[in-house]
Amino acid sequence: MTKTMLRALRGETLPTPPIWLMRQAGRYLPEYRATRAEAGDFLSLCYNPELAAEVTLQPIRRYGFDAAILFADILLLPQALGADLWFETGEGPRMSTITDMAGVEALKGKDEIHDKLAPVYETCRILARELPAETTFIGFAGMPWTVATYMIAGRGSKDQAAAHKLKDTDRAAFVALMDRITDATIEYLSKQVEAGCEVVKLFDSWAGSLKGQDFEDFAVEPARKIIAELKARHPGLPIIAFPREAGEGYIGFAEKTGADCVAIDNSVSPEWAAENVQKGKTCVQGNLDPKYMVTGGDELVQATKGVVEAFKNGPHIFNLGHGITPEADPENVTLLVNTIRGK
Ligand SMILES: Cc1c2[nH]c(c1CCC(=O)O)Cc1[nH]c(c(CCC(=O)O)c1C)Cc1[nH]c(c(CCC(=O)O)c1C)Cc1[nH]c(c(C)c1CCC(=O)O)C2
């Protein structure tokens, strides 16, 4: 029996959609908090293959999700390229900043990243062995624009102003940085696949701030390049792209990039996405608002049924529109899974 998640990715419309959630291994789970404490901190957890595999497995044991996502972070790749990375408690990631061509040229080459990332590949190998036979194993990376926004600003920001400024004032340095990240991402994901990942997901969390031609050049084109090269190296590899908050940019994104599935955020309605993106044939993933994982109750049940109903006439993987938050109640995730599976 082929895994349900892989069937949806190949374009099958299933009576019950496969389910997994972004950030399904995370702070809302007491067992995650315990393992993170054992590791010491978040980055130590990412680089500890046994414990990273353990937290990947925790939500699978608890909820029986159809897919597991490698426990790591999109910022490990820039760290392997030479950036300093740390996490400020209660605030988020901090990095050294890249402001000009000299900064780009000081980065390591795409073939020099693997020593630092070796523990991540080891996590993949452990999971490929230990995951249940019916669970699909997803690897991932950040997309170049999103990764570049952190490398340029040294932190997350609402409007990605620093990255837009470099793009608009020092085009050569910006493009060189995008190219470096693109090339390294291909090598990184390729190694994840060699180590046992069956699907890869490309996170472009800040794609929504790229408008017009910028969206084509810096969201669509890098996705197309990464997907083409990965598929050339690993024929048949299913790929999920997540150009978050792309809005109208979701239309035709799968066709333009070669992605097998487009993940949809919750700023668009499932009905709109079904009509304009899924169109009865393109696999889509999403898009319940993560707030329901905090609030629960009948509203959660009704909204979940609404998402399943909207996407029922084409290939669909159930997910949230963005990551589950630390405030989510684990019981609400049980309610979500039971609602979808009709229990
Ligand atoms: C932008 C981005 C990052 N990381 C990621 C993105 C893209 C997706 C998105 O838009 O959320 C992707 C990511 N981060 C993490 C995963 C693991 C797999 C999963 O469960 O989805 C994945 C796929 C673990 C994590 N990455 C992070 C945590 C929380 C760290 C902790 O345990 O304290 C986890 C579980 C930390 C992180 N990492 C990042 C930020 C901004 C933060 C801080 C915000 C926060 O604290 O939630 C960068």
The ligand as a Gaussian input file, in Angstrom:
#p B3LYP/6-31G(d) Opt

LIG

0 1
 C       11.017000      31.367000       9.328000
 C       11.340000      29.967000       9.799000
 C       12.258000      29.599000      10.814000
 N       12.230000      28.226000      10.909000
 C       11.339000      27.715000      10.021000
 C       10.800000      28.779000       9.281000
 C        9.836000      28.651000       8.123000
 C        8.447000      28.356000       8.550000
 C        7.764000      29.475000       9.275000
 O        7.460000      30.501000       8.643000
 O        7.554000      29.331000      10.501000
 C       11.035000      26.306000       9.745000
 C       11.060000      25.346000      10.849000
 N       11.427000      25.538000      12.153000
 C       11.305000      24.355000      12.827000
 C       10.912000      23.350000      11.911000
 C       10.863000      21.896000      12.299000
 C        9.837000      21.072000      11.748000
 C        8.404000      21.349000      12.147000
 O        7.965000      20.846000      13.221000
 O        7.685000      22.014000      11.387000
 C       10.710000      23.975000      10.682000
 C       10.210000      23.381000       9.379000
 C       11.580000      24.148000      14.258000
 C       11.592000      25.308000      15.160000
 N       12.197000      26.507000      14.945000
 C       12.071000      27.291000      16.050000
 C       11.339000      26.557000      17.038000
 C       11.030000      27.025000      18.463000
 C       12.316000      26.930000      19.210000
 C       12.167000      26.515000      20.632000
 O       11.940000      25.335000      20.914000
 O       12.336000      27.416000      21.456000
 C       11.050000      25.308000      16.485000
 C       10.344000      24.157000      17.138000
 C       12.650000      28.656000      16.239000
 C       12.587000      29.571000      15.099000
 N       13.070000      29.348000      13.855000
 C       12.788000      30.412000      13.038000
 C       12.158000      31.388000      13.812000
 C       11.665000      32.721000      13.299000
 C       12.051000      30.881000      15.107000
 C       11.554000      31.611000      16.320000
 C       10.087000      31.644000      16.389000
 C        9.599000      30.669000      17.398000
 O       10.203000      30.630000      18.491000
 O        8.606000      29.970000      17.115000
 C       13.132000      30.494000      11.624000

